[in-house]
């Protein structure tokens, strides 16, 4: 398999499943797309390993560990790589040939990939969080590496931009948690709202079963919203730390995250189960907002 073929396969995976990851966006500079697609293919597979709910935990953790070992192997050894979990051998080879090239060519810290795998493994074993700090630590490994990888691919390497990116990525992850609150509880028995907040406001877990919002849960939701909005505000300047089309991509990402958070907080005042989504009207406002963006 040639390098070009490996990147092409990663791009196919990315465009088929990209969801909220900035892979297929026209705003992403063309020279960045192959590298971002490689990152996505790596993360998509590992995330699928973690979420294979019908597969025993031990097997899912074994697949994630295999992914980590493969990431550390030299590209020449990929010719003998076999399938891992549901990922066929050809996709395994393509992913790691492209990832190794991206790490070398873009001077990426390989630890960022290992941090992602650490978070995916935690998804397999952890369904509750005691403290806000423990939630942030999970975000540090599950979300922040994505922003740092994108910045690294773009050639942005200053620590201030990295810290601002961390704030935005954590906020995006948290907004997604609050958006999926009911679904995570019903289908995975998973809750990212830390126990310390539930205790502080007297919120009862049994309310999640019915989906209704009482006064205690309303206070919890308000607190989660305030903390998440503060992180969006803290990280906003990173949208102006890059140039060209990537600037518009980051602006649209920030606006999309803050929009879904606002809609989620509105919905959570009446239901813990309803899942808000972005409408075409929202997307149009986000596109206009990215163009009319004001720095500061």
Helices and strands as residue ranges (DSSP letters): H 3-17, H 30-51, H 57-72, G 75-80, H 89-105, H 111-125, H 132-142, H 144-154, H 159-179, H 181-188, H 195-201, H 206-210, H 215-235, G 236-240, H 245-268, H 280-291
